[in-house]
């Protein structure tokens, strides 16, 4: 008889006492399948402990910096930040803000507004609904009554409407976020070199086409989960590209050539 | 003035230094706990924004990195709980599809990227337990406390995750 999965996992974790361990050793000597299971578990354990750190995208800091600059503390230059929300104002102090001049401040304001809209969109984190949960058992039970079937059909219809409503809300949030970012990107596009601007336009056109196709698929098949997910993925991709564009413009304005080059390179890769 | 004091004074450049020092670890944790790079990036943003708001209350009883990691972990756990509530899934549900059948032999060692992708496919519940136990190095008692589940459930979730990963990595 094979040891159960708990014992094999404890064996791989070296958590068994000597007697139990000896018993498993004896079994493994004659059972290739369990031996392989233990080898695989140990390989997964080893690989998991050696996983490397992942670097966040370059745009992540720019995004965070814009959000930080919207914080009241920076506007007031206040020291400390009590958790009770009593944020004392102190005169003077720039709070480390880097953007200077009315035009830059206008860009920062627009970017911050887009971040706020985006935060709303991101907060939606649309998840395809679990349709089976919404289906009453009576509706699918063999021999169910007509009334039960009708109730089930009504509930299904209600669930489908709820999903559609949720999708429409998510769509509206994403579109708002996109509109805000597009306003910044298009008004400041003259900052970009012509090749980067062309790449950006090309990529946006591809994404818009994908969004358009996904939207058509959702309209013709509102219950299709892949179509819904594809539409949401399209929005997310477009937001990511627009965020990169705004981050690129910011880096160029700050004179950070290395940062700008990294982001521009990412934009070009997305076009290949 | 040291980095903590400068961050507490609202110095954005000091906060950027803090971000550069710790963002990879926090981002990695967030991606793995959330199961996607997109959600991980959003969590990273939220965590550092929260850190910026709360750094004034940091008393120096631990290293700033430890404080930040704890804040990140709590934020990730809140996110996971709220998503689980939304998806109406129980953390201690054992998935019937978990197979304990012997898997076909793999010829090559597990590649890092393959494991990362396979982890993203793990179901809610067992992914978080696996990340906390096998990747982050917490023991089952700690994982149980963090996730608000029984120690035995932590064990079964981690085991379930390993078996699923084994199946995913073999079926490729």
Interface residues (C-beta under 8 A of the other chain):
Chain A: X5 X6 X9 X33 X36 X37 X40 X41 X43 X44 X45 X47 X48 X49 X50 X51 X52 X53 X54 X55 X56 X57 X60 X61 X63 X64 X65 X67 X68 X69 X71 X73 X74 X77 X78 X79 X80 X81 X82 X83 X93 X95 X96 X97 X98 X122 X125 X127 X130 X133 X236 X240
Chain B: X8 X9 X10 X11 X12 X13 X14 X15 X16 X19 X20 X23 X24 X25 X27 X28 X31 X37 X38 X39 X41 X42 X44 X45 X48 X49 X52 X53 X54 X55 X56 X57 X83 X86 X87 X88 X100 X102 X103 X105 X106 X109 X110 X112 X115 X116 X130 X134 X135 X137 X155 X156 X158 X159 X162 X163 X165 X166 X169 X170
